[in-house]
């Protein structure tokens, strides 16, 4: 074919391609549109998990954790047998004025079991000096240097507690003393004259 012929054929083919003839398409097979290019995420994939992304994972417990059996319980006081504390109806309360020392005055509180049943006392009585029924000074402090012990009172037996009044102050004198037996919410008032200064009471002991 002459050079002019080749030029004509080439021009015709070009015109045909511009006119949309399908024969002018590439002879290479078209890529499968359903294939996913490497490294891309298809619409049907799930988002990456922590493991997929290299992040640390946290385990989820299968059940709610329970307290270990080895955990020690809070300490509790040993309960005394029910009904052993002496009640006010079982007791006769007396207050006796004692001797005095330098800047100190004393009185003795006694608790007698007047019932027909054995009962117990443990701890400190509540004690406060009064004047015309009003509190005089502060209630008696507890002498913590003496450890309380359980006192068992059979019918007719007696327990006691000592009151010390540090009488160096110039407070008025009391006319009564209010006494609560240990672990009892009822009280009795008994005649007693002490200086309304600082007072201290010791735990009950067996007489």
ZIURQUI-V388289 format. One record per residue. N is the residue number from 1. RES is the residue in one small letter. NEAR is the number of other C-alpha atoms within 10 Angstrom. Layout:
n res near
N RES NEAR
N RES NEAR
This chain:
n res near
1 x 7
2 x 7
3 x 7
4 x 9
5 x 10
6 x 11
7 x 11
8 x 12
9 x 12
10 x 12
11 x 12
12 x 12
13 x 14
14 x 12
15 x 12
16 x 14
17 x 14
18 x 10
19 x 10
20 x 10
21 x 11
22 x 9
23 x 10
24 x 13
25 x 9
26 x 8
27 x 7
28 x 6
29 x 6
30 x 7
31 x 7
32 x 7
33 x 7
34 x 7
35 x 8
36 x 11
37 x 9
38 x 6
39 x 6
40 x 7
41 x 12
42 x 11
43 x 8
44 x 6
45 x 7
46 x 8
47 x 10
48 x 10
49 x 10
50 x 11
51 x 9
52 x 9
53 x 9
54 x 9
55 x 9
56 x 9
57 x 9
58 x 7
59 x 6
60 x 6
61 x 7
62 x 6
63 x 6
64 x 6
65 x 7
66 x 6
67 x 7
68 x 7
69 x 7
70 x 6
71 x 7
72 x 7
73 x 7
74 x 6
75 x 6
76 x 6
77 x 6
78 x 6
79 x 6
80 x 10
81 x 7
82 x 6
83 x 10
84 x 14
85 x 21
86 x 24
87 x 19
88 x 17
89 x 10
90 x 18
91 x 19
92 x 15
93 x 21
94 x 16
95 x 22
96 x 15
97 x 15
98 x 12
99 x 9
100 x 13
101 x 9
102 x 8
103 x 10
104 x 17
105 x 20
106 x 19
107 x 20
108 x 15
109 x 22
110 x 21
111 x 26
112 x 20
113 x 25
114 x 17
115 x 18
116 x 10
117 x 13
118 x 18
119 x 20
120 x 18
121 x 26
122 x 18
123 x 19
124 x 23
125 x 25
126 x 19
127 x 23
128 x 24
129 x 31
130 x 25
131 x 17
132 x 9
133 x 13
134 x 11
135 x 16
136 x 21
137 x 18
138 x 14
139 x 19
140 x 20
141 x 17
142 x 18
143 x 16
144 x 12
145 x 8
146 x 9
147 x 11
148 x 16
149 x 14
150 x 15
151 x 20
152 x 20
153 x 24
154 x 16
155 x 16
156 x 15
157 x 16
158 x 21
159 x 20
160 x 21
161 x 21
162 x 20
163 x 25
164 x 22
165 x 22
166 x 19
167 x 21
168 x 14
169 x 11
170 x 9
171 x 14
172 x 14
173 x 17
174 x 23
175 x 19
176 x 23
177 x 22
178 x 19
179 x 21
180 x 18
181 x 25
182 x 18
183 x 15
184 x 15
185 x 10
186 x 11
187 x 15
188 x 14
189 x 19
190 x 18
191 x 15
192 x 19
193 x 18
194 x 24
195 x 23
196 x 26
197 x 22
198 x 19
199 x 25
200 x 18
201 x 24
202 x 22
203 x 24
204 x 26
205 x 21
206 x 16
207 x 13
